Amino acid sequence: MAEAPPPPPIRARGLARAFAGVPVVAGVDLTVAAGEALVLLGPNGAGKTTLLRMLALLVRPTAGELALFGTDGREAPPALRRRIGYAAHESLCYPDLTAAENLAFYARLFEVDGAAARVEALLAWAGLEGTGRRPVRMFSRGMAQRLALARALLHEPDLLLLDEPWSALDPAAADGLTERLVALRDGGRTIVLTTHDVARAAPLATRVAVLARGRIGWAGDGPIRDLAAVSAAYAAATGARP
């Protein structure tokens, strides 16, 4: 008898969140399989960040169900949280510590084996090997963004959640990040990210969805092969252009 396949990294049903009685996410059904790179498009205020924070177990849903790797998200045991890496708009790094010190601190929190080598490897991955001994308060916005991504990857999570990862990056750094994310996807990492930039996301996405007024207004199966078609679907779902 064949073994049942493992549960998907994300399965959400009717996921909703309201703040002060105002719905922000208004009932999202979403399944993300292992190794997928799902790109969430949507205008400001569509609920993308709130949805991502629920998937990261940082915000409790007002309604609906969420299971990550088959575990009820309401339980959120430490072992489940260790399987998630999250990078927000803010770097969540301490400004008066150096980049290396920040990564070493988070490595202790996550009980990372071989932490010193892992820190050095991720500083190189982020292109920060020459600035890793500077306080983070001296970093540009783009450098802080790259450090935040390194922090999210520090404990080698199975699920990577990224909120506008290309923001504040110059074109060369953005291209480099795309290449790194594609390599992570090809290595089996599951990625869910938000962005406004359809063209930037196209080389990475295995699937795309548009969030509008707290709901998924359109979803496309397969990679982004026709930017114009995705842009038209975005406009139809949101009333705006990406």
KOLRO-779669 format. One line per field, with one value per atom (N, C-alpha, C): atom name; x, y, z. Coordinates in nm, 2 decimals. Example, Ala and Ser with C-alpha at 12.3 -4.5 7.8 and 13.67 -1.06 7.14 Angstrom:
BEGIN
atom	(N	CA	C	N	CA	C) $
c1	(1.32	1.23	1.32	1.28	1.37	1.29) $
c2	(-0.57	-0.45	-0.33	-0.22	-0.11	0.00) $
c3	(0.78	0.78	0.78	0.71	0.71	0.79) $
This chain:
BEGIN
atom	(N	CA	C	N	CA	C	N	CA	C	N	CA	C	N	CA	C	N	CA	C	N	CA	C	N	CA	C	N	CA	C	N	CA	C	N	CA	C	N	CA	C	N	CA	C	N	CA	C	N	CA	C	N	CA	C	N	CA	C	N	CA	C	N	CA	C	N	CA	C	N	CA	C	N	CA	C	N	CA	C	N	CA	C	N	CA	C	N	CA	C	N	CA	C	N	CA	C	N	CA	C	N	CA	C	N	CA	C	N	CA	C	N	CA	C	N	CA	C	N	CA	C	N	CA	C	N	CA	C	N	CA	C	N	CA	C	N	CA	C	N	CA	C	N	CA	C	N	CA	C	N	CA	C	N	CA	C	N	CA	C	N	CA	C	N	CA	C	N	CA	C	N	CA	C	N	CA	C	N	CA	C	N	CA	C	N	CA	C	N	CA	C	N	CA	C	N	CA	C	N	CA	C	N	CA	C	N	CA	C	N	CA	C	N	CA	C	N	CA	C	N	CA	C	N	CA	C	N	CA	C	N	CA	C	N	CA	C	N	CA	C	N	CA	C	N	CA	C	N	CA	C	N	CA	C	N	CA	C	N	CA	C	N	CA	C	N	CA	C	N	CA	C	N	CA	C	N	CA	C	N	CA	C	N	CA	C	N	CA	C	N	CA	C	N	CA	C	N	CA	C	N	CA	C	N	CA	C	N	CA	C	N	CA	C	N	CA	C	N	CA	C	N	CA	C	N	CA	C	N	CA	C	N	CA	C	N	CA	C	N	CA	C	N	CA	C	N	CA	C	N	CA	C	N	CA	C	N	CA	C	N	CA	C	N	CA	C	N	CA	C	N	CA	C	N	CA	C	N	CA	C	N	CA	C	N	CA	C	N	CA	C	N	CA	C	N	CA	C	N	CA	C	N	CA	C	N	CA	C	N	CA	C	N	CA	C	N	CA	C	N	CA	C	N	CA	C	N	CA	C	N	CA	C	N	CA	C	N	CA	C	N	CA	C	N	CA	C	N	CA	C	N	CA	C	N	CA	C	N	CA	C	N	CA	C	N	CA	C	N	CA	C	N	CA	C	N	CA	C	N	CA	C	N	CA	C	N	CA	C	N	CA	C	N	CA	C	N	CA	C	N	CA	C	N	CA	C	N	CA	C	N	CA	C	N	CA	C	N	CA	C	N	CA	C	N	CA	C	N	CA	C	N	CA	C	N	CA	C	N	CA	C	N	CA	C	N	CA	C	N	CA	C	N	CA	C	N	CA	C	N	CA	C	N	CA	C	N	CA	C	N	CA	C	N	CA	C	N	CA	C	N	CA	C	N	CA	C	N	CA	C	N	CA	C	N	CA	C	N	CA	C	N	CA	C	N	CA	C	N	CA	C	N	CA	C	N	CA	C	N	CA	C	N	CA	C	N	CA	C	N	CA	C	N	CA	C	N	CA	C	N	CA	C	N	CA	C	N	CA	C	N	CA	C	N	CA	C	N	CA	C	N	CA	C	N	CA	C	N	CA	C	N	CA	C	N	CA	C	N	CA	C	N	CA	C	N	CA	C	N	CA	C	N	CA	C	N	CA	C	N	CA	C	N	CA	C	N	CA	C	N	CA	C	N	CA	C	N	CA	C	N	CA	C	N	CA	C	N	CA	C	N	CA	C	N	CA	C	N	CA	C	N	CA	C	N	CA	C	N	CA	C	N	CA	C	N	CA	C	N	CA	C	N	CA	C	N	CA	C	N	CA	C	N	CA	C	N	CA	C	N	CA	C	N	CA	C	N	CA	C	N	CA	C	N	CA	C	N	CA	C	N	CA	C	N	CA	C	N	CA	C	N	CA	C	N	CA	C	N	CA	C	N	CA	C	N	CA	C	N	CA	C	N	CA	C	N	CA	C	N	CA	C	N	CA	C) $
c1	(0.08	0.00	0.09	0.06	0.14	0.12	0.23	0.22	0.14	0.06	0.00	0.10	0.08	0.17	0.17	0.28	0.29	0.19	0.14	0.05	0.12	0.05	0.12	0.17	0.27	0.31	0.21	0.11	0.00	-0.13	-0.22	-0.36	-0.45	-0.52	-0.60	-0.74	-0.84	-0.98	-1.06	-1.11	-1.19	-1.12	-0.99	-0.90	-0.94	-0.96	-1.01	-0.94	-0.93	-0.88	-0.94	-0.99	-1.04	-0.97	-0.95	-0.90	-1.00	-1.03	-1.14	-1.26	-1.30	-1.42	-1.42	-1.30	-1.29	-1.22	-1.28	-1.22	-1.10	-0.99	-0.87	-0.85	-0.85	-0.86	-0.99	-1.06	-1.21	-1.25	-1.17	-1.20	-1.12	-1.00	-0.90	-0.89	-0.91	-0.89	-0.75	-0.66	-0.53	-0.46	-0.41	-0.32	-0.19	-0.08	0.05	0.13	0.17	0.24	0.39	0.45	0.60	0.67	0.77	0.85	0.78	0.66	0.60	0.66	0.65	0.68	0.56	0.47	0.35	0.37	0.34	0.35	0.21	0.20	0.07	0.08	0.00	-0.01	-0.13	-0.12	-0.23	-0.19	-0.29	-0.26	-0.24	-0.19	-0.18	-0.32	-0.33	-0.45	-0.53	-0.48	-0.55	-0.55	-0.46	-0.45	-0.33	-0.24	-0.13	-0.04	0.00	0.09	0.02	-0.11	-0.18	-0.19	-0.22	-0.23	-0.09	0.01	0.15	0.18	0.14	0.17	0.08	-0.04	-0.11	-0.04	0.01	0.08	0.21	0.27	0.39	0.36	0.23	0.19	0.22	0.22	0.24	0.11	0.00	-0.13	-0.23	-0.31	-0.42	-0.53	-0.58	-0.70	-0.82	-0.91	-1.04	-1.13	-1.12	-1.20	-1.13	-1.18	-1.12	-1.02	-0.96	-0.87	-0.73	-0.63	-0.49	-0.41	-0.36	-0.27	-0.14	-0.03	0.10	0.17	0.21	0.27	0.18	0.05	-0.04	-0.07	-0.01	-0.03	-0.12	-0.22	-0.31	-0.23	-0.24	-0.17	-0.20	-0.32	-0.35	-0.26	-0.21	-0.12	0.02	0.07	0.20	0.31	0.34	0.45	0.58	0.69	0.82	0.87	0.85	0.90	0.84	0.71	0.65	0.71	0.72	0.78	0.92	0.99	1.13	1.13	1.02	1.01	0.97	0.96	0.91	1.02	1.05	1.13	1.05	1.06	0.97	1.06	1.04	1.11	1.00	0.99	0.89	0.95	0.87	0.92	1.03	1.02	1.12	1.22	1.35	1.45	1.44	1.38	1.38	1.51	1.61	1.75	1.78	1.87	1.91	2.00	1.97	2.05	2.19	2.21	2.34	2.43	2.38	2.46	2.51	2.62	2.66	2.58	2.59	2.52	2.55	2.68	2.73	2.67	2.67	2.62	2.47	2.40	2.25	2.23	2.30	2.28	2.32	2.43	2.47	2.36	2.30	2.20	2.08	2.03	1.92	1.96	2.09	2.13	2.12	2.15	2.13	1.98	1.90	1.75	1.70	1.75	1.70	1.79	1.89	1.97	2.04	2.09	2.15	2.29	2.30	2.43	2.53	2.66	2.76	2.73	2.69	2.64	2.74	2.86	2.96	2.98	2.99	3.00	2.88	2.76	2.63	2.62	2.66	2.66	2.75	2.87	2.96	2.90	2.85	2.79	2.68	2.59	2.48	2.52	2.62	2.67	2.72	2.78	2.83	2.71	2.61	2.49	2.42	2.42	2.35	2.44	2.56	2.66	2.70	2.71	2.74	2.87	2.95	3.07	3.17	3.17	3.26	3.21	3.08	3.02	2.96	2.99	2.93	2.97	3.08	3.12	3.08	2.99	2.94	2.81	2.78	2.65	2.54	2.43	2.32	2.26	2.27	2.22	2.30	2.41	2.49	2.45	2.36	2.33	2.23	2.24	2.13	2.01	1.90	1.77	1.79	1.86	1.88	1.96	2.07	2.16	2.08	2.00	1.91	1.82	1.76	1.67	1.74	1.86	1.94	1.97	2.00	2.03	1.90	1.79	1.66	1.64	1.67	1.65	1.75	1.87	1.97	1.92	1.86	1.81	1.70	1.61	1.50	1.54	1.66	1.71	1.80	1.84	1.94	1.92	1.80	1.77	1.72	1.75	1.71	1.57	1.47	1.33	1.28	1.18	1.12	1.02	0.97	0.87	0.92	0.94	0.99	0.88	0.85	0.75	0.81	0.79	0.87	0.77	0.78	0.69	0.77	0.73	0.80	0.95	1.01	1.15	1.24	1.19	1.27	1.26	1.18	1.17	1.31	1.34	1.46	1.59	1.58	1.70	1.73	1.86	1.89	1.88	1.87	1.85	1.95	2.07	2.17	2.14	2.12	2.09	1.96	1.86	1.73	1.75	1.83	1.86	1.92	2.02	2.09	2.00	1.90	1.81	1.72	1.67	1.59	1.66	1.79	1.87	1.88	1.90	1.91	1.77	1.66	1.53	1.50	1.54	1.51	1.59	1.72	1.80	1.73	1.68	1.61	1.49	1.41	1.29	1.33	1.44	1.48	1.54	1.58	1.63	1.52	1.39	1.28	1.22	1.27	1.21	1.07	0.98	0.85	0.85	0.81	0.82	0.68	0.64	0.52	0.57	0.55	0.59	0.49	0.49	0.41	0.49	0.43	0.50	0.40	0.45	0.37	0.43	0.55	0.63	0.61	0.52	0.49	0.61	0.68	0.79	0.91	0.93	1.04	1.01	0.88	0.84	0.84	0.83	0.80	0.90	1.03	1.13	1.11	1.06	1.05	0.92	0.81	0.67	0.65	0.59	0.53	0.38	0.33	0.19	0.17	0.06	0.03	-0.11	-0.13	-0.27	-0.28	-0.40	-0.42	-0.51	-0.47	-0.55	-0.62	-0.75	-0.82	-0.93	-0.93	-1.03	-1.04	-0.92	-0.91	-0.95	-0.97	-1.00	-0.91	-0.90	-0.83	-0.93	-0.89	-0.98	-0.95	-0.83	-0.79	-0.67	-0.66	-0.55	-0.52	-0.39	-0.34	-0.26	-0.28	-0.20	-0.08	0.04	0.16	0.24	0.36	0.44	0.38	0.44	0.40	0.47	0.39	0.45	0.41	0.29	0.23	0.21	0.30	0.29	0.17	0.13	0.02	-0.11	-0.12	-0.24	-0.25	-0.14	-0.15	-0.18	-0.13	-0.16	-0.31	-0.36	-0.51	-0.59	-0.55	-0.63	-0.62	-0.50	-0.48	-0.58	-0.58	-0.67	-0.81	-0.85	-0.99	-1.03	-0.94	-0.97	-0.96	-0.88	-0.85	-0.90	-0.92	-0.95	-0.83	-0.71	-0.59	-0.49	-0.38	-0.27	-0.16	-0.09	0.02	0.14) $
c2	(-0.12	0.00	0.13	0.21	0.33	0.43	0.50	0.59	0.72	0.78	0.90	1.01	1.10	1.21	1.30	1.37	1.46	1.58	1.63	1.75	1.87	1.96	2.07	2.17	2.25	2.35	2.45	2.48	2.58	2.52	2.52	2.49	2.59	2.68	2.78	2.77	2.78	2.78	2.89	2.98	3.09	3.18	3.19	3.27	3.41	3.47	3.61	3.68	3.81	3.89	4.03	4.07	4.21	4.28	4.41	4.50	4.60	4.60	4.70	4.68	4.56	4.53	4.56	4.60	4.63	4.51	4.44	4.33	4.37	4.30	4.33	4.21	4.09	3.97	3.91	3.88	3.86	3.72	3.62	3.48	3.43	3.38	3.34	3.19	3.12	2.98	2.96	2.89	2.89	2.76	2.69	2.57	2.59	2.57	2.59	2.46	2.40	2.27	2.29	2.19	2.19	2.23	2.32	2.35	2.46	2.51	2.61	2.75	2.84	2.98	3.06	3.09	3.16	3.31	3.39	3.53	3.59	3.67	3.74	3.88	3.92	4.06	4.13	4.26	4.34	4.48	4.57	4.71	4.73	4.84	4.87	4.87	4.80	4.79	4.67	4.58	4.47	4.35	4.36	4.26	4.17	4.20	4.11	4.09	4.20	4.19	4.12	4.14	4.08	3.93	3.89	3.75	3.68	3.75	3.69	3.68	3.77	3.76	3.65	3.62	3.51	3.38	3.37	3.25	3.23	3.34	3.34	3.31	3.30	3.27	3.39	3.51	3.63	3.70	3.67	3.73	3.62	3.61	3.51	3.54	3.45	3.47	3.51	3.59	3.62	3.50	3.44	3.33	3.24	3.12	3.03	2.93	2.85	2.75	2.76	2.73	2.74	2.62	2.54	2.43	2.45	2.44	2.45	2.31	2.25	2.12	2.02	2.04	1.95	1.98	2.08	2.12	2.24	2.23	2.35	2.47	2.58	2.70	2.76	2.73	2.78	2.72	2.61	2.55	2.61	2.63	2.70	2.65	2.52	2.48	2.53	2.54	2.59	2.51	2.38	2.30	2.35	2.39	2.44	2.58	2.66	2.80	2.79	2.69	2.68	2.64	2.60	2.56	2.68	2.80	2.92	3.02	3.09	3.21	3.32	3.44	3.55	3.68	3.75	3.88	3.98	4.08	4.19	4.31	4.42	4.55	4.60	4.57	4.61	4.49	4.52	4.42	4.33	4.38	4.31	4.28	4.37	4.35	4.47	4.45	4.56	4.65	4.78	4.88	4.90	4.88	4.91	4.78	4.67	4.55	4.55	4.48	4.46	4.36	4.35	4.25	4.11	4.08	3.95	3.92	4.03	4.01	3.98	4.05	4.02	3.88	3.83	3.69	3.59	3.62	3.53	3.53	3.64	3.64	3.56	3.57	3.49	3.35	3.32	3.18	3.11	3.19	3.13	3.11	3.20	3.18	3.06	3.03	2.91	2.79	2.80	2.69	2.63	2.72	2.68	2.61	2.49	2.42	2.49	2.49	2.55	2.70	2.77	2.91	3.00	2.99	3.09	3.07	2.95	2.92	2.96	2.94	2.97	3.12	3.20	3.34	3.40	3.35	3.39	3.36	3.24	3.20	3.29	3.33	3.41	3.55	3.60	3.74	3.74	3.63	3.63	3.61	3.53	3.51	3.64	3.73	3.86	3.97	3.94	4.04	4.14	4.09	4.18	4.14	4.05	4.00	4.11	4.22	4.33	4.43	4.42	4.52	4.45	4.33	4.25	4.30	4.38	4.42	4.57	4.62	4.76	4.75	4.85	4.85	4.87	4.80	4.81	4.95	5.03	5.17	5.24	5.19	5.26	5.20	5.10	5.04	5.12	5.11	5.17	5.08	5.13	5.05	4.92	4.92	4.80	4.70	4.75	4.66	4.60	4.68	4.62	4.52	4.54	4.44	4.31	4.32	4.19	4.12	4.20	4.14	4.07	4.13	4.07	3.94	3.93	3.81	3.70	3.74	3.65	3.60	3.69	3.65	3.54	3.57	3.48	3.34	3.33	3.20	3.13	3.20	3.15	3.01	2.98	2.84	2.74	2.78	2.69	2.64	2.74	2.70	2.64	2.56	2.49	2.58	2.68	2.78	2.92	2.99	3.12	3.22	3.32	3.42	3.55	3.62	3.75	3.86	3.97	4.08	4.19	4.20	4.30	4.28	4.17	4.15	4.23	4.28	4.36	4.51	4.55	4.69	4.74	4.87	4.94	4.88	4.78	4.72	4.79	4.82	4.87	4.76	4.79	4.68	4.57	4.59	4.48	4.39	4.46	4.38	4.30	4.36	4.29	4.17	4.19	4.07	3.96	4.00	3.90	3.83	3.90	3.84	3.74	3.78	3.69	3.56	3.57	3.45	3.36	3.42	3.35	3.28	3.35	3.29	3.18	3.19	3.08	2.96	2.98	2.87	2.80	2.88	2.83	2.75	2.80	2.73	2.60	2.60	2.48	2.38	2.43	2.34	2.28	2.31	2.25	2.34	2.46	2.55	2.60	2.61	2.67	2.82	2.90	3.04	3.11	3.20	3.28	3.43	3.51	3.65	3.74	3.86	3.97	4.07	4.13	4.23	4.31	4.42	4.50	4.48	4.41	4.41	4.28	4.27	4.14	4.10	4.19	4.15	4.10	4.16	4.11	3.97	3.94	3.81	3.70	3.74	3.64	3.52	3.55	3.44	3.34	3.38	3.30	3.23	3.29	3.24	3.10	3.01	2.89	2.91	3.01	3.03	3.18	3.24	3.38	3.40	3.48	3.52	3.66	3.72	3.86	3.88	3.95	3.98	4.12	4.12	4.24	4.25	4.36	4.38	4.26	4.21	4.10	3.96	3.95	3.82	3.79	3.66	3.63	3.66	3.76	3.80	3.73	3.67	3.60	3.52	3.40	3.31	3.24	3.23	3.17	3.05	2.94	2.82	2.83	2.79	2.78	2.91	2.91	3.03	3.15	3.27	3.39	3.39	3.36	3.36	3.48	3.53	3.65	3.76	3.86	3.97	4.05	4.07	4.15	4.08	3.95	3.88	3.89	3.88	3.89	4.03	4.13	4.27	4.30	4.24	4.26	4.19	4.07	4.01	4.09	4.14	4.23	4.35	4.41	4.53	4.49	4.38	4.34	4.31	4.25	4.21	4.33	4.43	4.54	4.67	4.69	4.82	4.91	4.85	4.93	4.85	4.92	4.85	4.82	4.71	4.67	4.77) $
c3	(0.00	0.00	0.00	-0.10	-0.11	0.01	0.05	0.16	0.11	0.20	0.16	0.14	0.05	0.03	0.15	0.18	0.29	0.27	0.38	0.37	0.31	0.24	0.18	0.28	0.25	0.34	0.39	0.30	0.34	0.29	0.38	0.34	0.42	0.36	0.43	0.37	0.46	0.42	0.49	0.41	0.46	0.56	0.53	0.63	0.62	0.74	0.75	0.87	0.86	0.97	0.96	1.08	1.09	1.20	1.18	1.29	1.32	1.45	1.50	1.42	1.39	1.32	1.17	1.12	0.98	0.91	0.82	0.75	0.66	0.68	0.60	0.51	0.56	0.48	0.50	0.39	0.40	0.35	0.37	0.34	0.22	0.25	0.15	0.16	0.04	0.03	-0.05	0.01	-0.06	-0.02	-0.12	-0.10	-0.17	-0.11	-0.17	-0.15	-0.26	-0.25	-0.23	-0.18	-0.16	-0.29	-0.28	-0.40	-0.49	-0.45	-0.53	-0.50	-0.59	-0.56	-0.60	-0.51	-0.53	-0.51	-0.61	-0.61	-0.59	-0.49	-0.45	-0.50	-0.59	-0.64	-0.58	-0.58	-0.52	-0.49	-0.49	-0.46	-0.31	-0.27	-0.13	-0.07	0.05	0.12	0.08	0.00	-0.05	0.06	0.16	0.26	0.24	0.15	0.13	0.25	0.32	0.43	0.55	0.57	0.68	0.65	0.53	0.49	0.51	0.47	0.49	0.64	0.72	0.87	0.93	0.88	0.93	0.89	0.77	0.73	0.81	0.85	0.94	1.08	1.12	1.26	1.35	1.29	1.37	1.40	1.33	1.35	1.34	1.45	1.45	1.36	1.28	1.20	1.29	1.24	1.30	1.28	1.16	1.12	1.02	1.00	0.90	0.96	0.88	0.92	0.84	0.92	0.86	0.91	0.82	0.85	0.78	0.85	0.79	0.81	0.69	0.70	0.78	0.77	0.83	0.98	1.03	1.17	1.18	1.27	1.29	1.33	1.26	1.29	1.42	1.48	1.61	1.72	1.69	1.79	1.79	1.67	1.65	1.74	1.75	1.83	1.78	1.86	1.82	1.70	1.69	1.58	1.45	1.45	1.33	1.29	1.39	1.37	1.31	1.34	1.29	1.14	1.09	0.95	0.86	0.93	0.86	0.86	0.75	0.74	0.69	0.76	0.72	0.71	0.60	0.59	0.56	0.65	0.64	0.57	0.57	0.52	0.62	0.75	0.84	0.85	0.88	0.88	1.00	1.11	1.24	1.29	1.25	1.30	1.39	1.48	1.58	1.52	1.52	1.45	1.50	1.63	1.69	1.70	1.65	1.63	1.48	1.46	1.32	1.25	1.12	1.05	1.10	1.12	1.17	1.31	1.40	1.53	1.53	1.44	1.43	1.39	1.29	1.24	1.35	1.42	1.53	1.64	1.67	1.77	1.73	1.61	1.56	1.55	1.52	1.51	1.65	1.76	1.89	1.92	1.88	1.91	1.84	1.72	1.64	1.66	1.75	1.78	1.66	1.57	1.45	1.47	1.42	1.43	1.33	1.38	1.30	1.27	1.37	1.35	1.28	1.32	1.27	1.12	1.08	0.93	0.86	0.92	0.86	0.84	0.94	0.94	0.82	0.82	0.71	0.57	0.56	0.43	0.39	0.48	0.45	0.42	0.49	0.46	0.32	0.27	0.13	0.04	0.08	0.00	-0.03	0.07	0.06	0.01	-0.03	-0.08	0.03	0.15	0.26	0.33	0.27	0.33	0.37	0.29	0.31	0.41	0.45	0.54	0.67	0.68	0.79	0.93	0.94	1.07	1.10	1.01	1.04	1.11	1.20	1.26	1.16	1.18	1.08	1.06	1.16	1.14	1.03	0.99	0.88	0.75	0.74	0.62	0.54	0.41	0.32	0.34	0.28	0.29	0.21	0.10	0.03	0.10	0.17	0.24	0.36	0.43	0.54	0.48	0.36	0.30	0.28	0.23	0.20	0.33	0.44	0.57	0.62	0.60	0.65	0.58	0.45	0.38	0.43	0.46	0.52	0.65	0.73	0.86	0.85	0.75	0.73	0.68	0.62	0.57	0.67	0.78	0.87	0.92	0.95	1.01	0.91	0.78	0.67	0.67	0.67	0.68	0.55	0.56	0.45	0.37	0.45	0.39	0.41	0.30	0.30	0.26	0.35	0.33	0.32	0.20	0.18	0.14	0.21	0.18	0.10	-0.03	-0.12	-0.11	-0.14	-0.12	-0.21	-0.32	-0.41	-0.38	-0.29	-0.25	-0.21	-0.25	-0.21	-0.26	-0.35	-0.41	-0.55	-0.57	-0.71	-0.81	-0.94	-1.04	-1.03	-1.01	-1.00	-0.88	-0.77	-0.65	-0.66	-0.73	-0.75	-0.84	-0.94	-1.03	-0.96	-0.87	-0.79	-0.70	-0.64	-0.55	-0.62	-0.74	-0.82	-0.85	-0.89	-0.91	-0.79	-0.67	-0.54	-0.51	-0.53	-0.50	-0.60	-0.72	-0.82	-0.77	-0.73	-0.68	-0.56	-0.47	-0.35	-0.40	-0.49	-0.54	-0.60	-0.69	-0.76	-0.66	-0.54	-0.44	-0.35	-0.39	-0.31	-0.21	-0.19	-0.09	-0.14	-0.05	-0.09	-0.06	-0.15	-0.14	-0.16	-0.08	-0.10	-0.08	-0.18	-0.17	-0.23	-0.18	-0.23	-0.31	-0.41	-0.49	-0.57	-0.62	-0.72	-0.86	-0.87	-0.99	-1.06	-1.15	-1.22	-1.30	-1.37	-1.45	-1.37	-1.25	-1.16	-1.11	-1.08	-1.03	-1.13	-1.26	-1.36	-1.36	-1.35	-1.36	-1.24	-1.13	-1.01	-1.00	-1.04	-1.01	-1.07	-0.99	-1.05	-1.06	-0.98	-0.98	-0.93	-0.97	-0.93	-0.89	-0.80	-0.76	-0.73	-0.75	-0.73	-0.61	-0.51	-0.39	-0.41	-0.39	-0.41	-0.30	-0.22	-0.12	-0.02	0.01	0.11	0.06	-0.07	-0.13	-0.25	-0.29	-0.41	-0.53	-0.60	-0.71	-0.84	-0.85	-0.97	-0.94	-1.00	-0.98	-1.11	-1.14	-1.26	-1.23	-1.29	-1.27	-1.37	-1.32	-1.40	-1.40	-1.45	-1.45	-1.52	-1.50	-1.57	-1.70	-1.81	-1.94	-2.03	-1.99	-2.07	-1.97	-1.96	-1.87	-1.90	-2.02	-2.06	-2.01	-2.02	-1.97	-1.82	-1.75	-1.60	-1.56	-1.63	-1.61	-1.63	-1.74	-1.77	-1.66	-1.61	-1.50	-1.37	-1.35	-1.23	-1.24	-1.35	-1.37	-1.35	-1.41	-1.39	-1.25	-1.17	-1.04	-0.94	-0.97	-0.88	-0.92	-1.05	-1.11	-1.12	-1.11	-1.12	-1.21	-1.24	-1.31	-1.22	-1.23	-1.14	-1.16) $
